[in-house]
Amino acid sequence: MLRSVLWILTSLPLAGHAADAPSPAPAASGSLAGSLGQMAFGLVVVVGVLLVCLWLLKRLGAPRGSARGLKVLGAAPVGPRERVVLVEVADQVLVLGVAPGRVNMLHTVDPAALALPPAGADTPDATGFAARLKTLMETRKS
């Protein structure tokens, strides 16, 4: 039954072509270039519409990114899809358990106990890799 339906559906275009008038001579190369031009123009229009839609979604959508007063201090994986995350909110540090579809607060920690750097000190320490690389490059130049 299914085979007969598929055979009928696939033979319909052939029957339609048999009833058509004889086709004119093969298309000239100019019409091929015109067809390619129309196709390229259509593609450019579709891509342009997509870009405009993406821009509108980004512009009108909900703001993304980090919220004010919320800072992720670090994360450690404890399973294939589970993590423990340290998050600083206001003057507290929260220890969160993050799993697919769930976030649980495990503990709160005093920021003084973690020995966190001050809020304005986002510069790397002078003994880090970048500092060593810089001194090596300076000694190589001289």
Helices and strands as residue ranges (DSSP letters): H 2-19, H 29-60, E 70-77, E 83-89, E 92-99, E 102-109, H 111-114, H 129-141
